[in-house]
Amino acid sequence: MDVQVLETDYLVIGSGAMGMAFVDTLLAETDANIIMVDLHAKPGGHWNNAYPFVTLHQPSKFYGVGSKELSKGRIDKIGFNAGLNELATGAEVSAYFDEVMKQHFLGSGRVKYYPMCKYTGDNSFVSMTSGQIFNVKVNKRLVDATYLKTSVPSTHTPNFSIADGVNFIALNQLPTITHPPELYVVIGGGKTGIDACLWLLENQVNPDDICWIMPRDAWLMDRRNTQPTAEFFSDTIGAQADQMEALANAESVDDLFNKLEDKGVLVRLDKSVKPEMYHGATISQQELSQLRRIKQVLRKGRVTHLDNTVITLEQGSYHTPENTLFIDCSASALGELAPLPVFSDDKITLQTIRIIQPVFSASLIAHIEATYQNDQQKNALSQIVPLPNKATDWLTVNAAFMRNQYIWSQDKALQKWLYCSRLDGFSQLVVDAPKDDIEKQAILLRLRSNAPKAMENLMRLIATLNMPKKEAAHA
């Protein structure tokens, strides 16, 4: 079979959320031609493999691509997210990306899409269905939209051993059960573990019949503080002002987290357990109350082996009934990756340049590519905000976020773009706050007046992270 030669301005590897957001902005702001290549049969990346009851954990209003609204503009009236902006289901997100691809991207005549194809390097890819090999002449850039590889339960291989005969399933299979086990064991303390526990509780499982293996407790964000609509101004922007005050006045790292918790910026499942993890997950107060009904929470490290009646963990073991269902939620959604320059010669590597906002980051990177002249300038505007893992990463990612926000604030044209971007989430809330609204202006004053001291103190606190405790206490 002969190699088929193609030509394009941009070759984009991956049609997940970041790849889609990047291409959407590039289409809007340039006249470029684009080829998109993806392993999946449909766009949406990891959403193709998501568990059936998954939802966004951020409001739908600022997710997706910039040109098309995902949200229907509703406030949820039922369920554990009641009273807050709606969270799209996985099915809604998948259908949304499929429509964007078919109606907008392909309809433009400037995008060619090659699903079920594997990128093999050197601007070449191969069809997994026909074996056809393609080589692409790329006039401008190769765009890697797969660097932030997302691991999901259905494609995850557990890093512990499992004895024969153990009733062990991926989270995706949970809705297929037909007979209740004596005990449900949820393995993993992250967002998927939270979702598994909430699904069980929503479906009439007695909390005493759930055992939750939690290797690390997490700091979580109160979802009420992430709402991008005007009626939540005092919650969303108020939480940012509270955060600035905590940063400005914290005497130590422990004191900072205490202040953030006291102000409701961060929450945790058990106030007697010090969290060691921060992944940026959000949670509603109703969800938090439900999770606290589960009393069998194992904090003995990670699972090392599963047997029919014994769970072996790093710090001990736990006996279970023979009729136990083990649910794997141990996949880490985003692994720790070394940051790369976003712009490097003939390549763009999509990464987060705002704290835990991948689609916004991809859209802004496309705007920077379309608008600015050289890679030095482009990279100065696209400094990486690393994905957090440890609890103390909260400090470093917020420092990187604040640095970028300051840099962007010095560019009036970029400020205008941020204001107009649907994916930004919060710039419009700040700019549109009425000048005669005393309460809102007071919140903004607290936010702005504390910012310089907050950044200075944050850098001091970061410098203490690797110091011995006695030395850090006097830093």
C-alpha positions in Angstrom: 0.0 0.0 0.0 1.4 3.4 -1.1 2.0 6.1 1.5 -0.6 8.9 1.1 0.8 12.4 1.2 -1.2 15.2 2.8 -0.5 18.9 3.4 -1.7 21.2 6.1 -0.8 24.2 8.2 -1.3 22.5 11.6 -1.2 18.8 12.3 -3.1 18.3 15.7 -2.5 15.0 17.4 -5.5 14.3 19.6 -9.2 15.4 19.5 -9.8 15.4 23.2 -11.0 18.5 25.0 -7.8 20.4 24.7 -7.3 19.6 21.1 -10.8 20.6 20.3 -10.5 23.9 22.3 -7.3 24.7 20.5 -8.6 24.1 17.0 -11.8 26.0 17.7 -9.9 29.2 18.6 -7.4 28.7 15.7 -10.3 28.4 13.3 -11.8 31.6 14.6 -8.7 33.7 14.6 -6.7 32.5 11.5 -7.4 31.2 8.0 -5.3 28.0 8.7 -6.0 24.6 7.4 -5.9 21.8 10.1 -5.6 18.0 10.2 -6.7 16.3 13.4 -5.6 12.7 14.1 -7.0 10.6 17.0 -7.0 7.0 18.2 -10.7 7.1 19.1 -13.7 6.6 16.8 -15.1 9.9 18.0 -13.8 13.2 19.3 -13.7 13.8 23.1 -10.6 11.9 24.1 -11.1 10.2 27.5 -14.8 11.0 27.5 -15.1 8.0 25.1 -14.0 5.7 27.9 -15.8 7.5 30.8 -18.0 5.6 33.3 -21.7 6.0 32.5 -22.6 8.2 35.5 -19.7 10.6 35.2 -20.3 14.3 35.1 -18.2 17.4 34.9 -17.0 18.6 38.3 -16.9 22.2 37.1 -19.9 24.1 35.8 -20.7 23.3 32.2 -20.8 27.1 31.5 -17.1 27.3 31.0 -16.2 23.9 29.6 -15.9 22.8 26.0 -14.9 25.0 23.1 -15.1 28.8 23.0 -17.6 29.1 20.1 -20.4 26.8 21.3 -22.1 26.9 24.7 -22.3 23.5 26.5 -24.4 24.7 29.3 -28.2 25.1 28.9 -28.1 27.9 31.5 -29.8 26.0 34.2 -29.4 25.7 37.9 -29.7 22.1 39.1 -32.9 21.6 41.2 -32.4 18.0 42.3 -29.5 15.8 43.3 -26.3 16.6 45.3 -25.5 19.6 43.1 -28.9 21.3 43.7 -28.7 25.0 43.8 -25.6 25.3 41.6 -24.9 25.7 37.9 -25.5 22.4 36.0 -22.9 19.8 35.5 -23.0 18.1 32.1 -23.1 14.3 32.0 -20.5 12.3 30.1 -23.0 11.5 27.4 -23.8 15.2 27.0 -20.1 16.1 26.7 -19.5 13.3 24.1 -22.5 14.4 22.0 -21.3 18.0 22.3 -17.8 17.3 21.0 -19.3 15.1 18.2 -21.5 18.0 17.1 -18.7 20.5 17.2 -16.6 18.3 15.0 -19.3 17.5 12.5 -21.1 20.8 12.2 -18.4 23.4 13.0 -14.9 21.9 12.3 -15.7 19.8 9.2 -18.4 22.2 8.1 -15.7 24.9 7.9 -14.0 23.1 5.0 -10.6 23.8 6.7 -10.4 20.8 9.1 -9.8 17.2 8.0 -10.4 14.6 10.7 -8.8 11.2 10.9 -10.3 9.1 13.7 -9.1 5.5 14.5 -5.6 6.5 13.5 -2.3 6.2 15.4 0.3 8.9 15.2 3.7 7.2 14.6 6.0 10.2 14.6 7.7 12.3 12.0 4.4 13.8 10.9 3.1 10.4 9.9 0.1 8.3 11.1 -1.5 5.0 10.2 -5.2 4.0 10.0 -6.0 1.2 12.5 -8.9 0.1 10.3 -7.3 0.0 6.9 -3.6 0.0 7.5 -3.2 3.1 5.2 -0.1 5.1 6.1 -0.2 8.9 5.8 2.6 11.4 5.7 1.9 15.0 6.3 3.7 18.1 5.0 3.2 20.5 7.9 3.6 24.1 6.8 3.5 25.7 10.3 3.3 23.5 13.5 2.7 20.0 14.9 0.4 20.3 17.9 0.6 17.6 20.6 -2.7 17.6 22.4 -2.0 14.3 24.1 0.8 15.3 26.5 -1.5 15.5 29.4 -2.6 11.9 29.1 -5.8 11.3 31.1 -6.1 7.9 32.8 -9.6 6.6 33.3 -10.8 3.5 35.2 -11.8 1.5 32.1 -8.4 1.7 30.5 -6.4 1.6 33.8 -4.2 -1.3 34.9 -4.1 -1.6 38.7 -0.7 -1.4 40.3 -1.5 -4.2 42.8 -2.0 -7.9 42.4 -5.3 -9.6 42.4 -6.0 -13.3 43.3 -8.0 -15.5 41.1 -11.7 -15.4 41.8 -11.8 -12.0 43.3 -15.0 -10.0 42.4 -13.1 -7.0 41.0 -14.6 -4.5 38.5 -13.7 -1.2 36.9 -15.9 1.7 37.9 -17.6 1.6 34.4 -19.1 -1.8 35.3 -20.8 -0.6 38.5 -24.2 0.1 36.9 -24.3 -3.5 35.5 -24.5 -5.3 38.8 -27.7 -7.3 39.4 -27.2 -8.8 42.9 -26.0 -6.7 45.9 -22.8 -7.9 47.5 -22.4 -8.0 51.3 -19.8 -5.2 51.1 -18.7 -2.7 48.4 -15.0 -1.8 48.6 -14.1 1.4 46.7 -10.4 1.6 46.0 -9.1 5.1 45.6 -9.6 8.5 47.4 -9.7 10.8 44.3 -12.5 12.1 42.2 -13.5 8.7 40.8 -13.6 7.3 44.3 -15.8 10.1 45.4 -18.1 9.5 42.4 -18.3 5.8 43.1 -19.3 6.4 46.7 -21.9 9.0 45.8 -23.4 6.8 43.1 -23.8 3.9 45.6 -25.4 6.2 48.2 -27.7 7.7 45.5 -28.8 4.1 44.7 -30.0 3.2 48.1 -26.8 1.4 49.3 -26.5 1.6 53.1 -23.3 3.6 54.0 -22.4 0.8 56.4 -22.1 -1.5 53.5 -19.4 0.6 51.9 -15.7 0.4 52.7 -13.6 3.2 51.2 -9.9 2.7 50.8 -8.3 6.1 51.0 -4.5 6.1 50.6 -4.4 9.9 50.9 -7.0 12.4 52.0 -7.5 15.4 49.7 -8.1 19.0 50.0 -11.2 19.8 47.9 -12.7 23.0 46.6 -16.3 24.0 47.5 -18.0 23.9 44.2 -20.1 26.9 45.2 -17.0 29.0 44.9 -16.5 28.1 41.2 -19.8 29.4 39.8 -19.3 31.8 36.9 -22.6 33.6 37.0 -23.5 36.9 38.6 -25.8 35.6 41.3 -22.8 33.7 42.8 -20.5 36.8 42.7 -20.1 36.9 46.5 -19.3 33.2 46.6 -16.9 33.0 43.7 -15.1 36.3 43.8 -15.6 36.4 47.6 -13.7 33.1 47.9 -10.8 34.6 45.8 -10.7 37.6 48.1 -10.7 35.3 51.1 -7.9 33.3 49.5 -5.8 36.5 49.0 -6.3 37.5 52.7 -5.3 34.0 53.9 -2.2 34.1 51.7 -1.3 37.6 52.9 -1.6 36.8 56.6 -0.6 33.1 56.9 2.4 32.6 59.3 3.2 29.1 58.1 2.0 26.5 55.6 -0.2 24.8 58.2 -1.6 28.2 59.2 -2.4 28.9 55.6 -4.4 25.7 55.2 -6.2 26.4 58.5 -7.1 29.8 57.2 -8.3 28.5 53.8 -10.5 26.0 55.6 -11.8 28.5 58.1 -12.8 30.7 55.2 -14.4 27.8 53.2 -12.0 28.1 50.3 -10.9 24.5 50.9 -12.8 21.6 52.5 -11.9 18.1 53.6 -13.8 14.9 54.3 -12.5 14.4 57.9 -11.4 17.4 59.9 -9.3 15.1 62.1 -7.1 13.9 59.2 -4.5 16.2 57.5 -4.9 15.9 53.7 -1.8 14.9 51.8 -3.3 15.4 48.3 -4.7 18.2 46.2 -5.9 17.5 42.7 -8.2 20.5 42.4 -11.4 18.4 42.6 -14.6 20.3 43.5 -17.4 19.1 45.8 -20.7 20.4 46.9 -21.7 20.7 50.6 -24.4 18.1 50.0 -21.9 15.7 48.5 -19.6 16.2 51.4 -22.4 15.5 53.9 -23.3 12.3 52.1 -19.7 11.1 52.0 -19.3 11.6 55.7 -22.0 9.0 56.2 -19.4 6.4 55.2 -17.7 5.3 58.4 -15.5 2.4 57.1 -12.7 4.5 55.7 -9.3 2.7 55.5 -6.3 4.9 55.8 -3.5 2.3 55.7 -1.8 3.3 52.4 -2.3 1.9 49.0 -3.5 -1.6 48.2 -0.8 -4.1 47.4 -2.9 -7.3 47.0 -6.5 -8.4 46.9 -7.7 -11.8 48.0 -11.2 -13.1 48.4 -11.4 -12.1 52.1 -8.3 -10.1 52.8 -7.1 -6.7 51.5 -3.4 -6.2 51.9 -2.3 -2.6 52.2 1.0 -0.8 52.7 0.4 -0.4 56.4 -1.7 -3.4 57.3 -4.6 -5.6 56.2 -8.3 -5.7 56.4 -10.7 -8.7 56.4 -13.8 -8.7 54.2 -16.7 -11.0 53.7 -16.5 -13.6 50.9 -19.3 -11.8 49.0 -17.4 -8.5 48.5 -17.3 -6.4 45.3 -14.1 -4.5 44.8 -14.4 -1.3 42.6 -11.3 0.1 41.0 -11.0 3.8 41.3 -7.2 3.9 41.7 -6.4 5.5 38.3 -4.8 8.9 38.6 -6.6 11.1 36.1 -3.5 13.1 35.3 0.0 11.8 36.0 2.9 14.0 37.1 4.7 15.2 33.9 7.7 17.4 33.4 6.7 20.8 32.0 7.8 21.5 28.5 8.0 24.8 26.6 4.6 25.2 25.0 6.2 26.7 21.8 9.3 25.0 20.5 10.4 25.5 16.9 7.8 23.6 14.7 5.9 22.1 17.7 3.3 23.2 20.2 2.8 21.1 23.3 -0.6 21.8 24.9 -0.4 22.1 28.7 -2.2 24.0 31.5 -1.3 27.6 31.8 -4.1 28.4 34.2 -4.7 26.4 37.4 -6.6 23.2 36.5 -8.3 24.8 33.4 -7.1 22.7 30.5 -9.7 23.8 27.9 -9.2 27.4 28.7 -5.4 26.9 28.5 -5.6 25.3 25.1 -7.8 28.1 23.7 -5.5 30.8 25.0 -2.5 29.0 23.6 -4.2 29.0 20.2 -4.9 32.7 20.5 -1.2 33.4 21.5 -0.1 31.4 18.5 -2.4 33.4 16.2 -1.6 36.8 17.6 2.0 37.1 18.8 5.2 37.1 16.7 7.9 34.9 18.1 8.3 31.9 20.4 10.1 33.8 23.1 7.2 36.2 23.4 4.7 33.3 23.1 6.3 31.2 25.8 6.5 34.3 28.2 2.7 34.4 27.9 2.3 30.6 28.2 4.3 29.6 31.3 3.2 26.3 32.7 1.0 26.0 35.8 1.8 22.4 36.8 -0.9 19.9 37.6 -1.0 19.5 41.4 -0.6 16.3 43.3 0.6 16.8 46.9 -1.3 19.1 49.2 1.6 21.5 49.3 1.4 21.8 45.5 -1.5 24.1 46.2 1.1 26.8 47.0 3.3 26.3 43.9 0.4 26.1 41.4 -1.3 29.2 42.8 2.0 31.1 42.6 2.4 30.1 39.0 -1.3 31.0 38.3 -0.8 34.5 40.0 2.4 35.1 38.0 0.6 34.4 34.7 -2.4 36.5 35.7 -0.1 39.4 36.4 1.7 39.0 33.1 -1.6 38.9 31.2 -2.9 42.0 33.0 -0.1 44.0 31.4 -1.4 43.4 27.9 -4.6 45.4 27.2 -5.4 43.5 24.1 -5.1 40.2 25.9 -7.2 41.5 28.7 -10.0 42.2 26.2 -9.6 38.6 24.8 -9.9 37.1 28.3 -13.0 39.2 28.9 -14.7 37.9 25.7 -13.6 34.3 26.2 -16.5 32.0 27.2 -13.9 29.6 28.7 -12.4 32.2 31.0 -15.1 31.9 33.5 -14.5 34.8 35.8 -13.1 37.9 34.0 -16.6 39.1 33.0 -17.8 38.8 36.6 -15.0 41.1 37.8 -15.2 43.7 35.0 -19.0 43.8 34.9 -19.4 44.3 38.7 -21.5 47.5 39.0 -19.5 50.5 40.3 -22.4 51.5 42.6 -22.7 48.0 44.1 -21.0 48.6 47.5 -20.9 45.0 48.5 -19.3 43.7 45.2 -16.8 46.6 45.1 -15.8 45.9 48.7 -15.0 42.3 47.7 -12.9 43.5 44.8 -11.1 45.9 47.0 -10.2 43.1 49.4 -9.0 41.0 46.5 -6.9 43.7 44.9 -5.5 45.3 48.1 -4.2 41.9 49.4 -2.7 40.7 46.2 0.8 42.2 46.5 1.3 41.0 50.1 -0.2 37.6 49.2 2.2 37.0 46.4 5.2 38.1 48.6 4.1 35.9 51.5 3.3 32.9 49.2 6.9 32.9 47.9 8.2 33.0 51.5 5.9 30.0 52.4 7.1 28.1 49.3 10.7 28.6 50.4 9.9 26.9 53.7 8.5 23.7 52.1 11.8 21.8 52.1 13.2 23.3 55.3 13.3 21.3 58.6 10.3 22.2 60.8 12.2 24.3 63.3 13.9 26.3 60.6 10.7 26.8 58.7 8.9 28.1 61.8 11.3 31.0 62.0 11.5 31.7 58.2 
